[in-house]
Amino acid sequence: MAQLLNNIVKVEWILSPRHMRNLVLLDDHRVALQYYRPFHVLCMDGLASCEVSEAIEDGSRVTTIRLTAHTTEDFHVDNRRLCWRITTVDGRQYLIGLDEQPWPVATVADAYPDKATERSGKTVTVTWTTRLGLLEIINDTI
């Protein structure tokens, strides 16, 4: 069963091992950041999308989270371990990734369309497969 989170108005990234220590996991779906963290805003073209799907593998629940955003900036993954924070139109925030494995996998694709009416630029796709779910941020200090 897939759940679609619409209206993601803000996507941010942070270096995960260095800046994401001392998180408090409240349960499989909630996290407390406790203090300021230096997230960087990804300049988006339009809205981002996030799809959450769950499956049972080897008797355990496995959640796959896929974030897709179109950006106008020159974004490079550069073999960095990144965590992602998304903000919905109603102000709720979610975290994709932690300071431990498995890391979210980010890919960047350049689009050079052959028609002027098609979207050009970069598409950032983040995929995180974990035993946790999409982590709602409970008490962010920002």
C-alpha positions as CSV (number, residue, x, y, z in Angstrom):
1,M,0.0,0.0,0.0
2,A,1.5,3.4,-1.0
3,Q,0.8,6.6,0.8
4,L,1.4,9.8,-1.2
5,L,2.3,13.1,0.6
6,N,1.3,16.0,-1.6
7,N,2.2,19.6,-1.4
8,I,5.8,19.5,-0.3
9,V,6.9,23.1,-0.4
10,K,10.4,22.9,1.0
11,V,13.2,20.3,0.8
12,E,16.4,20.7,2.8
13,W,19.6,18.6,3.2
14,I,22.3,18.1,5.8
15,L,25.5,16.1,6.2
16,S,24.2,13.2,8.2
17,P,27.0,11.7,10.2
18,R,28.4,15.0,11.3
19,H,25.2,17.0,12.2
20,M,22.6,14.4,12.9
21,R,23.9,12.9,16.1
22,N,21.9,13.0,19.4
23,L,18.5,12.5,17.8
24,V,15.8,11.0,19.9
25,L,13.7,8.3,18.2
26,L,10.3,8.4,19.9
27,D,9.0,5.4,18.0
28,D,9.1,4.1,14.4
29,H,7.4,7.2,13.0
30,R,8.5,10.2,15.1
31,V,11.8,11.9,16.0
32,A,12.9,14.8,18.1
33,L,15.8,16.9,16.8
34,Q,16.2,18.8,20.2
35,Y,18.3,21.7,18.9
36,Y,19.2,23.7,15.9
37,R,20.8,21.8,12.9
38,P,22.3,23.5,9.9
39,F,20.0,22.3,7.1
40,H,20.6,23.7,3.6
41,V,17.5,24.6,1.4
42,L,17.3,23.0,-2.0
43,C,16.0,25.6,-4.5
44,M,13.0,23.8,-6.1
45,D,11.1,24.4,-9.3
46,G,7.5,23.7,-8.3
47,L,6.5,21.2,-5.6
48,A,8.3,18.0,-4.6
49,S,6.7,14.6,-4.1
50,C,7.3,11.9,-1.6
51,E,6.0,8.3,-1.8
52,V,6.0,5.9,1.1
53,S,5.5,2.2,0.5
54,E,5.7,-0.7,3.0
55,A,6.3,-4.4,2.4
56,I,7.0,-7.5,4.5
57,E,10.5,-9.0,3.8
58,D,11.8,-11.9,5.9
59,G,9.0,-11.4,8.4
60,S,9.9,-7.7,9.1
61,R,8.3,-4.6,7.8
62,V,10.5,-2.7,5.3
63,T,9.6,0.9,4.4
64,T,10.8,2.5,1.2
65,I,10.6,6.3,1.0
66,R,11.2,8.0,-2.4
67,L,11.5,11.8,-2.6
68,T,11.6,13.6,-6.0
69,A,12.3,17.3,-6.4
70,H,13.1,19.4,-9.5
71,T,15.8,22.0,-8.8
72,T,17.3,24.9,-10.7
73,E,20.6,24.9,-8.8
74,D,23.7,23.0,-9.6
75,F,23.4,20.2,-7.0
76,H,25.9,17.5,-6.8
77,V,25.8,14.4,-4.5
78,D,29.6,14.0,-4.4
79,N,29.5,10.7,-2.5
80,R,28.2,12.5,0.6
81,R,25.9,10.9,3.2
82,L,22.9,13.2,3.4
83,C,19.8,13.4,5.5
84,W,16.7,15.2,4.1
85,R,14.0,17.3,5.8
86,I,10.8,18.0,3.9
87,T,8.1,20.5,4.9
88,T,4.5,20.2,3.8
89,V,2.2,23.1,3.0
90,D,0.6,22.9,6.5
91,G,4.0,23.2,8.2
92,R,4.5,19.5,9.2
93,Q,8.1,18.4,8.8
94,Y,9.5,14.9,8.1
95,L,13.0,13.5,8.2
96,I,14.5,11.1,5.7
97,G,17.6,9.4,6.9
98,L,19.6,9.2,10.2
99,D,23.2,9.3,11.3
100,E,23.5,5.5,10.8
101,Q,23.2,3.0,8.0
102,P,21.2,2.5,5.8
103,W,21.9,5.9,4.3
104,P,19.4,7.5,1.9
105,V,20.7,7.2,-1.7
106,A,20.5,10.4,-3.7
107,T,20.7,10.6,-7.5
108,V,20.7,13.6,-9.7
109,A,19.6,13.5,-13.3
110,D,20.0,16.3,-15.9
111,A,17.2,16.9,-18.4
112,Y,17.9,18.4,-21.8
113,P,14.6,18.1,-23.5
114,D,14.2,18.3,-27.3
115,K,11.0,20.4,-27.0
116,A,10.7,23.9,-25.5
117,T,7.5,22.9,-23.6
118,E,9.1,20.1,-21.6
119,R,10.7,20.7,-18.2
120,S,14.5,21.1,-18.1
121,G,16.9,21.2,-15.2
122,K,17.9,18.7,-12.6
123,T,15.8,16.1,-10.9
124,V,17.0,15.0,-7.4
125,T,15.7,11.6,-6.3
126,V,16.3,10.3,-2.8
127,T,15.5,6.7,-1.9
128,W,15.7,5.4,1.7
129,T,14.9,1.8,2.6
130,T,14.6,1.3,6.3
131,R,12.8,-0.7,9.0
132,L,11.5,2.7,10.3
133,G,8.9,4.8,8.6
134,L,8.9,8.3,7.4
135,L,9.9,10.2,10.6
136,E,7.7,13.1,11.6
137,I,9.7,15.8,13.4
138,I,8.0,16.6,16.7
139,N,9.9,19.4,18.3
140,D,12.1,21.3,15.9
141,T,13.7,24.4,17.2
142,I,13.7,26.3,13.9
